[in-house]
Amino acid sequence: MNSNWKQLFEILQKQERLIIGLMSGTSLDGLDIALCSVKGSGPATKLKVLEFTTVPYAEEFKREVKSVFSRRDADLQMVCLMNEKIGLQHAALILETLKGWGRSPSEIDVIASHGQTIFHAPASLHDLKDYPNGTLQIGDGDHIAVKTGIITIADFRQKHLAAGGEGAPLAVYGDYLLFSKAGEDRIMLNIGGIANFTYLPADQDASKVFSTDVGPGNTMMDQYIQQQYPGLYYDENGAIASKGQVNGDLLTALLTNEFLDADFPKTTGPELFNLHYLSAAQQRSDTLNLRKEDVLATLCACSAKVILTAILKCFGTGATPYIYMSGGGMHNPLLVELLKSGLPNAQFRTTDDLEINPDAKEAVLFAVLANETLVGEKTNFGDREGVPSIRMGKICLPD
């Protein structure tokens, strides 16, 4: 038997698998690396995070990624080269991190790599007749597998597209397996560059579960900070926005977009919500001369409003869901306070209360997806557009 397949067969027989989940988000701040112990599969999945870290990216590497990120005019040669370079960089960071943890690559069964999204193009955004949904994550899995010597499962989003989805959000699959609880309506709210949530009904009916993007999370705030405050990458603790005043005219303009009114599930990205979107809203609302603090306060209010509107659309004003937060936005006190005041009956918590570090959650979810690729049976999410009942990921062998 081929030695790679023999190793894979042995992994399939294990009662416990050690899986490294990787996530590199649109904020480009670094690589999230979560070492997970995973037992079982499907609703019987038991996962424990053994180690977690975020390794910051060097400034030059960030610039290289940004040169091809969310750009229609990106240099095709650079896209090609960065596909390989990101894979090699991620592999190097994994090996460095394992050494720091006192672990050998031979201890690890599988790496689950999300890659780096550089363009997200669902049909609802590109609006090109006769073209399908599209998304592109780079950071080649074969490079990771060969350099680390660890079987790597990568490129998860393409199967979602092939099965009729938009390639995102994928959190629904892992959220349902890890976090559903009988008798408790839950919202798993992730506030990354884009805000998204998974709805987990109290009756645990998988056919009712869905995950959706709702609109901008941190992306426009972060882009504005980086443009207006050289040397800063985000508004730490919402300190700058807290000094500003929300401008009603600009807020109305920011909230006027077909995507925000579209039904669930839906996906978007910084291809739509970016500095150009902000500039157009300021022009329409005649607010180009606002103080920077007021712009940031309004962007924060916009993010809060799209999240609140989406949750209220699910539950109505009198509901009392449990909302478990993760992602960078949960560290913004101003944003969180706006959410709490808009949903006074909800119970706001973080995934720490579910024994998952909120900053590790997305990396952990890809470890779950990889485990399902290996040993899971398909969960039936019903016959609904955008939520195909599938397993995802391509297996990349070390040699």
N, C-alpha and C positions, 0 to 999 in steps of 0.2 A: 504493500500500500504506500502511496505517496506520503512522505513524512509529514507534510503539512496537514493532509487530511487525517492522518492518524492522530496528530496533536489536537486537531479540531474535534475529532470523535471523542477523545479523552475528556476534553473540556465539556462536551455535551453530557457526559455521564456524571459529572461532578454534582454533589449536593450544594456546594457553595462555589461561586465564581467570583474572582477578583477582577473588576472591570474599572478601567479609568475612563471617566467621562470628561470630554473637552468642550468648552464653549468659548468662542470669541465673538463678541457682539458688535453692534454698529457703533458703539462708543469708542471702540479701538483702544481701550485702556490697557488691555492685557489678556492673557490666556488663563481662563478658569480651568483648574485641574482638580478633579474630585476622584479619589480612590474609594470605590464602593465594594462592599461585600453584598452579593446578591444571591438569595435563595429562592427557589420556586420560580413561578412564572404566572402571567395573567393576574387575576384578582388575588391569588395566593402569594404574590411577590412579597418578599421580605428584604428590605434594603437597609444597610447601615453605612453611613459615611465614616470611613476610617481615617482619611486624611483629606484636607482641602487647602488649596492656596490659589491666589491669583498672582501670576508672574507678570509684572509690568513690561510693556513693550518699550524698546529703545526709541528715542525720538526719530531717528533716521528711518527705522522700520515703519513707524506710524506714517511718516511722509510718503514712503513708497506705497503702502497700502492705500492711502488716501488718493494717490495719483490715479488709481483705477476704480475707486469706490464711488458707486452711485453716479457715474459719469457716462453719458451717451457718447462722448467724444474721447473715451479712454483709448490709449495707445494699445493696439491689439498685441503687439510684441510684449509689452509690459504685462498685460493680462496673462499671457502665456508663461512668462518668466516668474511672475508672482505666484502662479498656481504651484510651481515647483518650490519656490523659495519659502512660501508660507508652510508647506508641508515639512520642509527641512527644518525650519525654525521651530515649529511646534514639536517635532521629534527631539530636537536638541533641548528644548525646555522640559520635556517629559523626562529625559534621561538625567538632566541636572536636578530636577525635583525629586525623582526617585532616589538619587544619591543622597540628597539632603534628608530624605525620610528614612534613610538606612535600609532601603529595599533594593532588590535586584530585579532587572527586567524579566528574568525567568520566573519570578513569582506571579507576574501579571498574566491573566488569561487573555484578555482582550482590551483593546483601546476603542472607544466610541468617539469618533471625531465629527463634530458638526461642520468644521471648516469655517471659512470667512465669507459671509455673504457680501458680494460686491454689487449685485443688481437684482432687484425683485420686480417682476413685470407680469402681474396677473392681467388677464384680458380686460378686467374692469378699469385698469389704469392705462394700458397701452392703447386700447381702443382701435386696434388694427384688425380689420376684417380678415377672416380666414387664418389668423394666427392664434396658437393656443396660449394657455397660461405658461409663464416662464419664470425661472429663478436660477441664480447661479451662485454656488458656493465654491471657492477655490481653496487650495491647500491639500494637494493630492494625497490620498490615503495610502497609495503604494509607497510613496516616499517615507511616510511615517512608519509603515510596517517594516520596510527594509532597514531603515536607520536604527530603529529601536529593537528589531528582532521580535516584535509582538504583533500577533494577528490584529488587524485593524478593520473595523466596520465604519464605513464613511458614506457620504453622499446620500443622506437619508431622504432628502426632500424630493428627489426625482421620482421615486415610486409614488409618492403622494400626487404629484402632477400626472403621472401615467394613469393613475386610477381615477382621475377626474377632479382632484383637489387643486388648490392653488399653491401647494408647496409649503403652506403655513396657515395658521400656527400649528405646530406639532405637539404642543404641550398637552392637548386633550388626551393623547394616548397614555402618557406617563402619569398625568394627574389622576386619571380615572383609576389606574391600577394601584397607585400609592396612597391617594388621599380621600377617596370616597368613604363616607360614613353614614350608615343607616340612621335616619331620624334627624339629619342635620343638612340643611341646604347650604352649600358652600360655593364661594367664589374664590378661585385661585387667581389672584390679581398680580400680574407681573408688569412692573413699570420700568421698562428698559427704554431704549431709544423710541420704540413704539410701545404703546400700552396695549396689553391684551389680557384676556381672562378666560378661564375655563369654568363653565357652570357644571357643578356636580349636584344632582338632585338628591333629596333626602331618601327617596325610594330606591336609589342606586340602579335605576333603569338606564342601561348604557345607551339605549336608543334616544334618550332625552339629553344626553351629555353633548356639549359642544364647546369649541374653543374659537375665539374670534379676536382679531385686532379691532381696536376701537378708535384709534387715532394717535396723535402725537403724545408721547410720554416725555422723555428728556431731550429728544433729538433737536428741536428748534431752540430750546433754552441753551443747550450745550453749544450748538453752532453759533448762536448769537454771542455767548460769552467768549468763545475763541476768536470771533471776529472783532469784538469791541474791547476786550480786555486781554491783550497779548500776555502770554505766559500762564493764563488760567485755562482750564479745560472744562470746568463746570462751576456752577454757583454753589459753593460748599455751604451746606446747611440752609440754603435759600437766603443767605445773608444779604445779597444785593437786592433780590426781588422784594424782600421784606421792607426795604426802604422806599419802595415805589408804590404808586397808586394804579389800580386797574382802570384802564381806559375802556369805557363801554362801547364806543364806536369801533375801536380796533378789535375788541373781543368779538363783537357781532360779525365783523368781516372775517376773522379767523375761523369762526364757526360756520361760515357759509360755504359749504362744499358738498357735492353730491355723495362723496364717499361717506361722510358723517351721517347722512340720512339713509344709506343703503341698509338692507336687511342683513342679519347674521346668517352664517359666518362670512367674514370678509377679511381681506388682508391688504396691507399697504406697507409703505416704507419711506425712507428719507428721499426717495425719488419724487414723492409728492410733498411731504411735509419738510420743508427746508427753508433756507434764507430767501430764496426766490418767492416762496409761498408767503413768507412774512412781508417781504417788500411789496408784493402785489396787494396784500391786505391793507398795508399802511397807505398805499396810493389810493385805494378805493375809499378808505375812511378818512383821508386827509389828515393822517397822523404821523407824517414823516419826521416831524420835528419833536417828537416826544422825548423826554429824558430817558436815558438808558435804563434807569431803575424802573420806570413806568412800563417800558416795553417788556422787561423781564417779568414784572408782576403780572402783566396781562398774558404773557405766554404761559406762566404757571397756572393762572386761572383758566386758560383755554384747556390745558391738559386735564385739570381737575374736572372741568365741565364735560368733556367728551367721555371721561370715565364714569362720572355720575349719571349722565344721560343713558349710557349703555346699560348700567346696572339697574337703573329704574325701569328701563324698557323690559328687562327680564322679570322684575319682582314687583314693581309698583311702589308707591310711597310708604305703604304701611308694613312692608315686609321686614323681617329681621334676619337676614342671612349672616353667616359667618364669613368674613372676608379675610383671607390669608394673603398677606403681601410678600412680594419678593422683588428683586431688581433694584437698580440704583435709585429710582425715584422714592423708594420707601425711606431713604436717608434724608429726604428733603422735608423738614418739619412744616414748612409753609404749605406744600402740596398735600401732605397728610392731614393737616388741620382743615384744609378746604374740603377734603373728602369726608372727614368725620362730621363736619358741620352740615354737609349736604346729605348725609345718611345717618341721622342721629339714632335710628333704631338698630343699625347694624352693629355687629360685634367685630371690631377691627383687631386683627392679630397678625403675626408674621409666621412664616413656616418654621421658625424656631420652636413654636408651640407644637409642631408636628415632628420634631426631632430632625429637621433638615435645615441646615444653615441657609438663610434666604439668598445669600450671595452665591451659594453653590447649586441652587435649585436647578438651573437650566442645564448645567453640566451633568447633574445627577439624572435628569430626565433622559438625556441621551444614553447614559449607561443603561437605563431601563429599556429604552428602545433596542439597544444592542442585545440585551438579554432576551427580549422577545424574538429578535431575528434568529437567535440561536435555538431557543427551546420553547418559545411561546406558541400557542394556538391563536388563531384570529379571534379577537373580541368583536362581537356583532354590535356595531354602532347604528344599526338600522339602515334603511335605504334612503339616505339623505345626501343631497348635493353638498360637497365640500368636506364630508367626514367619511371617506372610504374606510371599509373594514380591512385593513392591510397590515403587513409587517414590512419594515423598511430597512434600507441600508445595503451597501455592497461590501462583500468580504474581500479584503486585500491581504494576501499572504506574504510572509517575510522573504521567501525565496522561491 
